[in-house]
């Protein structure tokens, strides 16, 4: 089952949505991210927010979603975390697999984990939760959804299947844990896992750091590995007060 089918299923994610129509641009973004088919209207939306004309044929390895404040980023991050943890079959051997949500600090990362907890309270997932800790939730399929502050030292030793980089543009650019070093530590872990995903999702802020670098180098470019999506608050959340 792909993520769009799961969203439209009454038994899975649909109860989380009050009005599916208001999420249409997010659904196109998810279709692009996972390489799912689009109709002509959806492809026009894809071109508008990516500057690309190619049609993605498979899931991207990396994606950077630049979306205005209150655009629904944290909820979508949590939805992707749960989907990858529950529906994706990972080749892990005897190890536990981690879906890692990283943020500037654990409080910020905890926003996504709170959404994850609420999603996992749905009847479809409730029986899968075998342990809940302050910073992680372990599932019966040996997948763990965890939050960490953005420290390159804390990432070693985990089998990381996917990583959500929350509000990436606000991470440190200098000091003990610069954002560049965190991504440098993450990519080798992800590179050894088939179907892995690195997802940076953030409000745009300054013209420096990995988010801006991805925008500068990849936006509008035909790159089969990396997607950059740029949209305003009301593009992704049309019911938000324009004033």
Secondary structure, DSSP 8 states (H G I E B T S, - for coil): --HHHHHT-TTTTGGG-S-GGGGHHHHHHHHHHHT----HHHHHHHHHHH---S---S--SEEEEEE-TTSSHHHHHHHHHHHHHHH-----TTS-EEEEEEESSHHHHHHHHHHHHHHHTSTTTGGGEEEE-SSEEEETTSEEEEEEES-SGGGTT--EEEEEEETGGGS-SSSTT-HHHHHHHHHHHHHTSTT-EEEEEE----S-HHHHHHHHHHTTS--SSEEEEEE-HHHH-TTS---
